Amino acid sequence: MSDKLLQVEHLKQYFPAGGMGKNRKFVKAVDDVSFFVNRGETLGLVGESGCGKTTTGRSILRLYEPTGGKITFDGNVILDVENKVKVDMLPYRQKMQMVFQDPYASLDPRMTVGDIVGEAIDIHKLAANKKERHDRIISMLEKVGLNSEHANRYPHEFSGGQRQRVGIARALAVNPQFIVCDEPISALDVSIQAQVVNMFEELQEQMGLTYLFIAHDLSVVKHISDRIGVMYLGKMVELADSYELVARSLHPYTKSLISAIPIADPIKARASKRIVLQGDVPSPLNPPTGCRFRTRCPYADECCAQKEPEWREVEKGHYVACHHVEKINA
């Protein structure tokens, strides 16, 4: 059995943005992204808002139908656009789940918490009778720090942190193998964020879960992830072991993200050098030619404008897309 639970190859997600025929325009939200996730690990995905992180997660679960690429889950091809392979996703919905970013918008306000968690159990016919269904719901709520009394309440009766726990319980209810965590703590108070992150780690250990953990806060991702991928304007620019990426990043964009991580020690904070990028992120509707980061990169030259950098493994397990990675890190 392969260690790779999920394999994503050349994933593309283009959204129409006006025009007709030859003049039709597309937003290239995800453009030729490849990576894999091993069983039982957490792959973190970071980048600025709008870089394509959430779209990548939703495309993997086929909440969006990808424009191109191939997705293999647990040894089975669930999507291959080029060869017109597209399997029925219902059986895979039990194995692949998602925790959404906004706990206020992702729960139906007309349903009780018990029915929210129990809906997936009903769809996948995982309970033989009402008692088994009820016991499973309560078990899931208790796993996330809630109790049986919460099952009869409605989402508006809970705090943001509790609502997100309900969303996590809903994802766990079908006993999945893989969960896409789409910025699951960004809408929560800072005091609650650590509790939820620790809970994710405990659940992973108890249930053998595999995560794709999407966030824009690199300090959080560094804590929870085994490996980290960095996205910029629809492209993956670097991917490596978590410690390796933070200690020895190779791409200029990753270096700037890491320099922005807050340092608790005031002496070290004063000694650290912040890398401030110039300019704004270009529009995904009209991305720069060649390297998409070149308009903000201090190392950009004519080669970067003319040729798109190759996604390559420069060291074992360390992937980068940059023409000048050896020169920059010499």
GUFIGU-6973 format. One record per residue (C-alpha): residue number from 1; residue in one letter; x, y, z. Coordinates in Angstrom, 1 decimal, padded with zeros to 4 digits, always signed. Example, Ala and Ser with C-alpha at 12.3 -4.5 7.8 and 13.67 -1.06 7.14 Angstrom:
BEGIN
ATOM | 1 | A | +012.3 | -004.5 | +007.8 .
ATOM | 2 | S | +013.7 | -001.1 | +007.1 .
% end
This chain:
BEGIN
ATOM | 1 | M | +000.0 | +000.0 | +000.0 .
ATOM | 2 | S | +001.4 | +003.4 | -001.0 .
ATOM | 3 | D | +002.2 | +006.0 | +001.7 .
ATOM | 4 | K | +000.5 | +008.6 | -000.5 .
ATOM | 5 | L | -003.1 | +009.0 | +000.4 .
ATOM | 6 | L | -003.7 | +011.9 | -002.0 .
ATOM | 7 | Q | -001.9 | +012.7 | -005.2 .
ATOM | 8 | V | -002.7 | +016.0 | -007.0 .
ATOM | 9 | E | -001.2 | +016.4 | -010.5 .
ATOM | 10 | H | -001.3 | +019.6 | -012.6 .
ATOM | 11 | L | -004.6 | +020.8 | -011.0 .
ATOM | 12 | K | -006.2 | +023.7 | -012.7 .
ATOM | 13 | Q | -009.3 | +025.7 | -011.7 .
ATOM | 14 | Y | -010.3 | +028.5 | -014.1 .
ATOM | 15 | F | -013.5 | +030.6 | -013.5 .
ATOM | 16 | P | -015.1 | +032.4 | -016.4 .
ATOM | 17 | A | -015.0 | +036.2 | -016.0 .
ATOM | 18 | G | -016.8 | +037.7 | -018.9 .
ATOM | 19 | G | -016.3 | +038.0 | -022.7 .
ATOM | 20 | M | -017.3 | +035.6 | -025.5 .
ATOM | 21 | G | -015.6 | +033.3 | -027.9 .
ATOM | 22 | K | -011.9 | +034.2 | -028.4 .
ATOM | 23 | N | -012.3 | +037.2 | -026.1 .
ATOM | 24 | R | -013.6 | +035.1 | -023.2 .
ATOM | 25 | K | -011.6 | +035.8 | -020.0 .
ATOM | 26 | F | -010.8 | +033.5 | -017.1 .
ATOM | 27 | V | -009.6 | +033.9 | -013.6 .
ATOM | 28 | K | -006.9 | +031.3 | -013.2 .
ATOM | 29 | A | -007.5 | +030.7 | -009.5 .
ATOM | 30 | V | -005.4 | +027.5 | -009.4 .
ATOM | 31 | D | -003.0 | +026.9 | -012.3 .
ATOM | 32 | D | -001.0 | +023.7 | -012.7 .
ATOM | 33 | V | -000.5 | +022.8 | -009.0 .
ATOM | 34 | S | +001.0 | +019.4 | -008.0 .
ATOM | 35 | F | +001.6 | +017.8 | -004.6 .
ATOM | 36 | F | +000.9 | +014.8 | -002.5 .
ATOM | 37 | V | -000.2 | +014.1 | +001.1 .
ATOM | 38 | N | +001.0 | +011.0 | +002.9 .
ATOM | 39 | R | -001.2 | +009.0 | +005.2 .
ATOM | 40 | G | -001.5 | +010.3 | +008.7 .
ATOM | 41 | E | +000.4 | +013.6 | +008.0 .
ATOM | 42 | T | -000.7 | +017.2 | +008.0 .
ATOM | 43 | L | +000.2 | +019.2 | +004.9 .
ATOM | 44 | G | -000.1 | +022.9 | +005.5 .
ATOM | 45 | L | -001.0 | +025.3 | +002.7 .
ATOM | 46 | V | -000.2 | +029.0 | +003.1 .
ATOM | 47 | G | -000.2 | +032.2 | +001.1 .
ATOM | 48 | E | -001.9 | +035.6 | +000.8 .
ATOM | 49 | S | -005.6 | +035.9 | +000.5 .
ATOM | 50 | G | -006.7 | +035.1 | -003.0 .
ATOM | 51 | C | -003.7 | +033.0 | -003.9 .
ATOM | 52 | G | -005.9 | +029.9 | -004.5 .
ATOM | 53 | K | -005.6 | +027.9 | -001.2 .
ATOM | 54 | T | -009.3 | +027.4 | -000.6 .
ATOM | 55 | T | -010.0 | +026.8 | -004.3 .
ATOM | 56 | T | -007.4 | +024.0 | -004.2 .
ATOM | 57 | G | -009.1 | +022.4 | -001.2 .
ATOM | 58 | R | -012.6 | +022.6 | -002.7 .
ATOM | 59 | S | -011.3 | +021.4 | -006.1 .
ATOM | 60 | I | -009.7 | +018.3 | -004.5 .
ATOM | 61 | L | -013.1 | +017.4 | -003.0 .
ATOM | 62 | R | -014.8 | +018.4 | -006.2 .
ATOM | 63 | L | -017.0 | +021.0 | -004.6 .
ATOM | 64 | Y | -015.7 | +022.8 | -007.7 .
ATOM | 65 | E | -015.3 | +020.7 | -010.8 .
ATOM | 66 | P | -011.6 | +021.3 | -011.8 .
ATOM | 67 | T | -010.8 | +022.6 | -015.3 .
ATOM | 68 | G | -007.8 | +020.3 | -015.6 .
ATOM | 69 | G | -005.6 | +017.9 | -013.8 .
ATOM | 70 | K | -005.6 | +014.5 | -012.1 .
ATOM | 71 | I | -006.6 | +013.6 | -008.6 .
ATOM | 72 | T | -005.8 | +010.2 | -007.1 .
ATOM | 73 | F | -007.2 | +009.2 | -003.6 .
ATOM | 74 | D | -006.2 | +006.0 | -001.8 .
ATOM | 75 | G | -004.9 | +004.5 | -005.0 .
ATOM | 76 | N | -008.1 | +005.3 | -007.0 .
ATOM | 77 | V | -008.2 | +008.0 | -009.7 .
ATOM | 78 | I | -011.3 | +010.1 | -008.8 .
ATOM | 79 | L | -010.6 | +012.7 | -011.5 .
ATOM | 80 | D | -008.6 | +012.8 | -014.7 .
ATOM | 81 | V | -009.8 | +015.6 | -017.0 .
ATOM | 82 | E | -007.5 | +014.8 | -019.9 .
ATOM | 83 | N | -008.6 | +011.2 | -020.1 .
ATOM | 84 | K | -012.2 | +012.1 | -019.2 .
ATOM | 85 | V | -012.3 | +010.1 | -015.9 .
ATOM | 86 | K | -014.8 | +011.4 | -013.4 .
ATOM | 87 | V | -016.1 | +009.0 | -010.7 .
ATOM | 88 | D | -019.2 | +009.3 | -008.6 .
ATOM | 89 | M | -018.1 | +011.1 | -005.5 .
ATOM | 90 | L | -020.8 | +009.9 | -003.0 .
ATOM | 91 | P | -018.7 | +006.9 | -001.8 .
ATOM | 92 | Y | -015.7 | +009.2 | -001.4 .
ATOM | 93 | R | -017.6 | +011.8 | +000.6 .
ATOM | 94 | Q | -017.4 | +009.4 | +003.5 .
ATOM | 95 | K | -013.6 | +009.2 | +003.2 .
ATOM | 96 | M | -013.0 | +012.9 | +002.4 .
ATOM | 97 | Q | -014.5 | +015.7 | +004.4 .
ATOM | 98 | M | -014.1 | +019.4 | +004.9 .
ATOM | 99 | V | -014.2 | +021.8 | +007.9 .
ATOM | 100 | F | -015.2 | +025.2 | +006.5 .
ATOM | 101 | Q | -013.7 | +028.6 | +007.4 .
ATOM | 102 | D | -016.8 | +030.4 | +008.7 .
ATOM | 103 | P | -018.6 | +028.5 | +011.5 .
ATOM | 104 | Y | -021.5 | +031.1 | +011.2 .
ATOM | 105 | A | -022.2 | +030.4 | +007.6 .
ATOM | 106 | S | -021.5 | +026.7 | +007.3 .
ATOM | 107 | L | -024.2 | +025.5 | +009.8 .
ATOM | 108 | D | -027.9 | +025.5 | +008.9 .
ATOM | 109 | P | -029.6 | +027.8 | +011.4 .
ATOM | 110 | R | -032.9 | +025.9 | +011.1 .
ATOM | 111 | M | -031.4 | +022.6 | +012.2 .
ATOM | 112 | T | -030.4 | +021.4 | +015.6 .
ATOM | 113 | V | -026.8 | +020.5 | +016.3 .
ATOM | 114 | G | -027.9 | +016.8 | +016.5 .
ATOM | 115 | D | -029.5 | +016.9 | +013.1 .
ATOM | 116 | I | -026.5 | +018.8 | +011.6 .
ATOM | 117 | V | -024.1 | +016.1 | +012.8 .
ATOM | 118 | G | -026.6 | +013.3 | +012.0 .
ATOM | 119 | E | -027.3 | +014.4 | +008.4 .
ATOM | 120 | A | -024.2 | +012.8 | +007.0 .
ATOM | 121 | I | -024.8 | +009.6 | +009.1 .
ATOM | 122 | D | -028.2 | +009.4 | +007.4 .
ATOM | 123 | I | -026.9 | +010.0 | +003.9 .
ATOM | 124 | H | -024.3 | +007.3 | +004.2 .
ATOM | 125 | K | -026.6 | +005.0 | +006.1 .
ATOM | 126 | L | -024.1 | +004.5 | +008.9 .
ATOM | 127 | A | -026.6 | +003.8 | +011.7 .
ATOM | 128 | A | -029.0 | +000.8 | +011.8 .
ATOM | 129 | N | -031.5 | +002.4 | +014.0 .
ATOM | 130 | K | -032.4 | +005.6 | +015.9 .
ATOM | 131 | K | -030.5 | +004.6 | +019.1 .
ATOM | 132 | E | -027.3 | +003.9 | +017.1 .
ATOM | 133 | R | -027.7 | +007.2 | +015.3 .
ATOM | 134 | H | -028.1 | +009.1 | +018.6 .
ATOM | 135 | D | -025.2 | +007.3 | +020.2 .
ATOM | 136 | R | -023.0 | +008.1 | +017.3 .
ATOM | 137 | I | -024.0 | +011.8 | +017.3 .
ATOM | 138 | I | -023.3 | +012.1 | +021.1 .
ATOM | 139 | S | -019.9 | +010.3 | +020.6 .
ATOM | 140 | M | -018.9 | +012.8 | +018.0 .
ATOM | 141 | L | -019.9 | +015.8 | +020.1 .
ATOM | 142 | E | -018.0 | +014.5 | +023.0 .
ATOM | 143 | K | -014.9 | +014.0 | +020.9 .
ATOM | 144 | V | -014.9 | +017.8 | +020.1 .
ATOM | 145 | G | -015.5 | +018.9 | +023.7 .
ATOM | 146 | L | -019.3 | +019.2 | +023.6 .
ATOM | 147 | N | -021.9 | +017.1 | +025.3 .
ATOM | 148 | S | -025.4 | +015.5 | +024.9 .
ATOM | 149 | E | -027.2 | +018.6 | +026.1 .
ATOM | 150 | H | -025.9 | +020.5 | +023.1 .
ATOM | 151 | A | -027.5 | +018.1 | +020.6 .
ATOM | 152 | N | -030.9 | +019.7 | +020.9 .
ATOM | 153 | R | -029.7 | +023.3 | +020.6 .
ATOM | 154 | Y | -029.5 | +025.5 | +017.5 .
ATOM | 155 | P | -026.3 | +027.1 | +016.1 .
ATOM | 156 | H | -027.3 | +030.6 | +017.2 .
ATOM | 157 | E | -027.1 | +029.4 | +020.8 .
ATOM | 158 | F | -023.3 | +028.8 | +020.5 .
ATOM | 159 | S | -020.2 | +030.9 | +020.5 .
ATOM | 160 | G | -017.9 | +030.9 | +017.4 .
ATOM | 161 | G | -015.5 | +028.4 | +018.9 .
ATOM | 162 | Q | -018.4 | +026.0 | +019.8 .
ATOM | 163 | R | -019.9 | +026.3 | +016.3 .
ATOM | 164 | Q | -016.6 | +025.4 | +014.8 .
ATOM | 165 | R | -016.5 | +022.3 | +017.1 .
ATOM | 166 | V | -019.9 | +021.4 | +015.7 .
ATOM | 167 | G | -018.5 | +021.7 | +012.2 .
ATOM | 168 | I | -015.6 | +019.4 | +013.1 .
ATOM | 169 | A | -018.0 | +016.9 | +014.7 .
ATOM | 170 | R | -020.0 | +016.9 | +011.5 .
ATOM | 171 | A | -016.9 | +016.1 | +009.5 .
ATOM | 172 | L | -015.9 | +013.3 | +011.9 .
ATOM | 173 | A | -019.3 | +011.7 | +011.9 .
ATOM | 174 | V | -018.7 | +009.6 | +008.8 .
ATOM | 175 | N | -015.3 | +008.4 | +010.1 .
ATOM | 176 | P | -013.2 | +010.0 | +007.3 .
ATOM | 177 | Q | -009.6 | +009.3 | +006.4 .
ATOM | 178 | F | -008.8 | +012.8 | +005.0 .
ATOM | 179 | I | -010.1 | +016.3 | +006.0 .
ATOM | 180 | V | -009.5 | +019.6 | +004.3 .
ATOM | 181 | C | -009.3 | +022.2 | +007.1 .
ATOM | 182 | D | -010.1 | +025.5 | +005.3 .
ATOM | 183 | E | -008.8 | +028.2 | +007.6 .
ATOM | 184 | P | -010.7 | +026.6 | +010.5 .
ATOM | 185 | I | -009.4 | +029.1 | +013.1 .
ATOM | 186 | S | -009.2 | +032.4 | +011.2 .
ATOM | 187 | A | -012.8 | +033.5 | +012.3 .
ATOM | 188 | L | -012.2 | +032.6 | +016.0 .
ATOM | 189 | D | -010.8 | +034.7 | +018.9 .
ATOM | 190 | V | -007.1 | +034.3 | +019.5 .
ATOM | 191 | S | -007.8 | +032.7 | +022.9 .
ATOM | 192 | I | -009.8 | +030.0 | +021.2 .
ATOM | 193 | Q | -007.5 | +029.3 | +018.3 .
ATOM | 194 | A | -004.9 | +027.3 | +020.3 .
ATOM | 195 | Q | -007.7 | +025.1 | +021.8 .
ATOM | 196 | V | -009.0 | +024.2 | +018.4 .
ATOM | 197 | V | -005.5 | +023.6 | +016.9 .
ATOM | 198 | N | -004.6 | +021.3 | +019.9 .
ATOM | 199 | M | -008.0 | +019.5 | +019.4 .
ATOM | 200 | F | -007.1 | +018.8 | +015.7 .
ATOM | 201 | E | -003.8 | +017.3 | +016.8 .
ATOM | 202 | E | -005.5 | +015.1 | +019.4 .
ATOM | 203 | L | -008.1 | +013.9 | +016.9 .
ATOM | 204 | Q | -005.5 | +013.1 | +014.4 .
ATOM | 205 | E | -003.7 | +010.9 | +016.9 .
ATOM | 206 | Q | -006.9 | +009.2 | +018.1 .
ATOM | 207 | M | -008.4 | +008.6 | +014.6 .
ATOM | 208 | G | -005.4 | +008.3 | +012.3 .
ATOM | 209 | L | -006.6 | +011.3 | +010.3 .
ATOM | 210 | T | -004.8 | +013.0 | +007.4 .
ATOM | 211 | Y | -005.1 | +016.8 | +007.0 .
ATOM | 212 | L | -004.7 | +019.4 | +004.3 .
ATOM | 213 | F | -004.5 | +022.4 | +006.7 .
ATOM | 214 | I | -005.2 | +025.7 | +004.9 .
ATOM | 215 | A | -004.3 | +029.0 | +006.6 .
ATOM | 216 | H | -002.7 | +032.4 | +006.0 .
ATOM | 217 | D | -000.9 | +032.4 | +009.4 .
ATOM | 218 | L | +002.4 | +030.7 | +008.9 .
ATOM | 219 | S | +003.1 | +030.5 | +012.7 .
ATOM | 220 | V | +000.0 | +028.3 | +013.2 .
ATOM | 221 | V | +000.7 | +026.2 | +010.2 .
ATOM | 222 | K | +004.3 | +025.7 | +011.3 .
ATOM | 223 | H | +003.0 | +024.3 | +014.6 .
ATOM | 224 | I | +000.6 | +021.8 | +013.2 .
ATOM | 225 | S | +002.1 | +020.7 | +009.9 .
ATOM | 226 | D | +004.6 | +018.0 | +008.9 .
ATOM | 227 | R | +005.2 | +019.7 | +005.6 .
ATOM | 228 | I | +004.2 | +023.1 | +004.2 .
ATOM | 229 | G | +003.3 | +024.2 | +000.7 .
ATOM | 230 | V | +003.4 | +027.9 | -000.2 .
ATOM | 231 | M | +001.1 | +029.3 | -002.9 .
ATOM | 232 | Y | +001.3 | +032.6 | -004.8 .
ATOM | 233 | L | -001.3 | +033.8 | -007.4 .
ATOM | 234 | G | -002.6 | +030.3 | -008.2 .
ATOM | 235 | K | +000.9 | +028.7 | -008.3 .
ATOM | 236 | M | +002.8 | +026.5 | -005.8 .
ATOM | 237 | V | +006.1 | +028.2 | -005.3 .
ATOM | 238 | E | +007.7 | +026.1 | -002.5 .
ATOM | 239 | L | +007.1 | +022.9 | -000.6 .
ATOM | 240 | A | +009.2 | +021.3 | +002.1 .
ATOM | 241 | D | +009.4 | +019.7 | +005.5 .
ATOM | 242 | S | +007.9 | +022.2 | +008.1 .
ATOM | 243 | Y | +011.2 | +022.7 | +010.0 .
ATOM | 244 | E | +013.2 | +022.8 | +006.8 .
ATOM | 245 | L | +010.9 | +025.4 | +005.2 .
ATOM | 246 | V | +011.1 | +027.8 | +008.2 .
ATOM | 247 | A | +014.7 | +027.3 | +008.9 .
ATOM | 248 | R | +016.0 | +027.4 | +005.3 .
ATOM | 249 | S | +013.4 | +028.7 | +002.9 .
ATOM | 250 | L | +014.7 | +029.0 | -000.7 .
ATOM | 251 | H | +012.0 | +031.0 | -002.6 .
ATOM | 252 | P | +012.0 | +034.8 | -002.1 .
ATOM | 253 | Y | +008.3 | +034.9 | -001.4 .
ATOM | 254 | T | +008.6 | +032.3 | +001.3 .
ATOM | 255 | K | +011.5 | +034.2 | +002.8 .
ATOM | 256 | S | +009.2 | +037.3 | +003.1 .
ATOM | 257 | L | +006.4 | +035.3 | +004.7 .
ATOM | 258 | I | +008.7 | +033.8 | +007.3 .
ATOM | 259 | S | +010.2 | +037.2 | +008.1 .
ATOM | 260 | A | +006.7 | +038.4 | +009.0 .
ATOM | 261 | I | +006.2 | +035.8 | +011.7 .
ATOM | 262 | P | +006.0 | +037.6 | +015.1 .
ATOM | 263 | I | +008.9 | +036.8 | +017.5 .
ATOM | 264 | A | +008.0 | +036.8 | +021.2 .
ATOM | 265 | D | +011.6 | +037.5 | +022.4 .
ATOM | 266 | P | +012.0 | +041.4 | +022.1 .
ATOM | 267 | I | +015.8 | +041.1 | +021.7 .
ATOM | 268 | K | +015.5 | +038.6 | +018.9 .
ATOM | 269 | A | +012.7 | +040.6 | +017.4 .
ATOM | 270 | R | +014.8 | +043.8 | +017.2 .
ATOM | 271 | A | +017.7 | +041.8 | +015.6 .
ATOM | 272 | S | +015.5 | +040.2 | +013.0 .
ATOM | 273 | K | +015.1 | +041.7 | +009.5 .
ATOM | 274 | R | +011.7 | +042.1 | +008.0 .
ATOM | 275 | I | +011.5 | +041.6 | +004.3 .
ATOM | 276 | V | +008.9 | +044.1 | +002.9 .
ATOM | 277 | L | +007.6 | +043.3 | -000.6 .
ATOM | 278 | Q | +007.0 | +046.2 | -002.9 .
ATOM | 279 | G | +003.8 | +046.6 | -004.9 .
ATOM | 280 | D | +000.5 | +044.8 | -004.9 .
ATOM | 281 | V | -000.5 | +041.2 | -005.8 .
ATOM | 282 | P | -001.3 | +041.2 | -009.6 .
ATOM | 283 | S | -004.8 | +040.3 | -010.7 .
ATOM | 284 | P | -005.4 | +036.6 | -011.4 .
ATOM | 285 | L | -007.4 | +037.8 | -014.4 .
ATOM | 286 | N | -004.3 | +039.1 | -016.0 .
ATOM | 287 | P | -001.2 | +037.5 | -014.3 .
ATOM | 288 | P | +002.3 | +038.6 | -015.3 .
ATOM | 289 | T | +004.1 | +036.6 | -018.0 .
ATOM | 290 | G | +006.8 | +034.2 | -016.9 .
ATOM | 291 | C | +007.2 | +034.0 | -013.1 .
ATOM | 292 | R | +004.1 | +035.4 | -011.4 .
ATOM | 293 | F | +006.1 | +036.7 | -008.5 .
ATOM | 294 | R | +008.5 | +038.7 | -010.6 .
ATOM | 295 | T | +006.7 | +042.0 | -010.3 .
ATOM | 296 | R | +007.5 | +042.0 | -006.5 .
ATOM | 297 | C | +010.7 | +040.0 | -006.5 .
ATOM | 298 | P | +014.0 | +041.9 | -005.9 .
ATOM | 299 | Y | +015.9 | +039.2 | -007.9 .
ATOM | 300 | A | +013.7 | +039.3 | -011.1 .
ATOM | 301 | D | +015.4 | +039.7 | -014.5 .
ATOM | 302 | E | +014.5 | +039.3 | -018.1 .
ATOM | 303 | C | +014.5 | +035.5 | -017.8 .
ATOM | 304 | C | +011.8 | +035.7 | -015.2 .
ATOM | 305 | A | +009.6 | +037.8 | -017.5 .
ATOM | 306 | Q | +010.0 | +035.5 | -020.5 .
ATOM | 307 | K | +009.9 | +032.0 | -019.0 .
ATOM | 308 | E | +007.8 | +030.4 | -016.3 .
ATOM | 309 | P | +010.0 | +028.7 | -013.6 .
ATOM | 310 | E | +009.9 | +024.9 | -013.5 .
ATOM | 311 | W | +008.5 | +023.2 | -010.4 .
ATOM | 312 | R | +011.4 | +021.0 | -009.4 .
ATOM | 313 | E | +012.9 | +019.1 | -006.5 .
ATOM | 314 | V | +016.1 | +020.9 | -005.6 .
ATOM | 315 | E | +016.9 | +018.8 | -002.6 .
ATOM | 316 | K | +015.2 | +015.6 | -001.3 .
ATOM | 317 | G | +011.6 | +016.5 | -000.4 .
ATOM | 318 | H | +012.2 | +020.3 | -001.1 .
ATOM | 319 | Y | +010.4 | +021.6 | -004.1 .
ATOM | 320 | V | +010.8 | +025.1 | -005.5 .
ATOM | 321 | A | +009.7 | +027.1 | -008.6 .
ATOM | 322 | C | +012.3 | +029.8 | -009.1 .
ATOM | 323 | H | +014.9 | +030.4 | -011.9 .
ATOM | 324 | H | +017.5 | +031.8 | -009.5 .
ATOM | 325 | V | +017.1 | +029.6 | -006.4 .
ATOM | 326 | E | +020.8 | +028.5 | -006.5 .
ATOM | 327 | K | +022.1 | +032.1 | -006.9 .
ATOM | 328 | I | +019.8 | +033.5 | -004.3 .
ATOM | 329 | N | +020.8 | +030.9 | -001.7 .
ATOM | 330 | A | +024.5 | +030.6 | -002.6 .
% end
